[in-house]
Amino acid sequence: MSRAALRRAALCLAALAGLAAPSAWSLEAGAAAPELNLPGLKETVTLAALKGKVVYVDFWASWCGPCKQSFPFMNELQAKYRAQGFEILAINLDAKRDEADKFLAEVPAQFTVAFDAKGESAKRFEIKGMPSSYLIGRDGKVAAAHRGFKEQDRKELESRIAQALGPQ
């Protein structure tokens, strides 16, 4: 094998190793959650205002099929755990607000919704696909990250939320 071919192979392997590393996918557990300051349905939404609560930050878009499937589950979670200090913050990344509004008319959210047409918050959270979600502990640090949504994910996600909330 030529030197050039070996060099290319080594570069490919290094790139693949980087993709396999958890930090290549999203913010890591234990990292401080980036601050958010976004327009919401009624008022400005900040993550700082939710400090002391367990927050499930979910990034979604109107065109995302799994996002549509996740909203009823998130409504259930919000209703079940709100009294224990749990909040869901769903951040829409559509470029046009009317697309998000149509989605919400079809699949209502019973939790806080914010809008980030420029995707700045998605960059700060290092998302790589949608939906992407982050469980933020009462201390403001990332407790867990999750990408995608499938029915079989429900049990694991709820278990992580219950663990972050602690004994009641």
Secondary structure, DSSP 8 states (H G I E B T S, - for coil): --HHHHHHHHHHHHHHHHHHSGGGTS--TTSB----EEEBSSSEEESGGGTTSEEEEEEE-TT-HHHHHHHHHHHHHHHHHGGGTEEEEEEE--SSHHHHHHHHHHS--SSEEEE-TT-HHHHHTT--SSSEEEEE-TTSBEEEEEES--GGGHHHHHHHHHHHH---
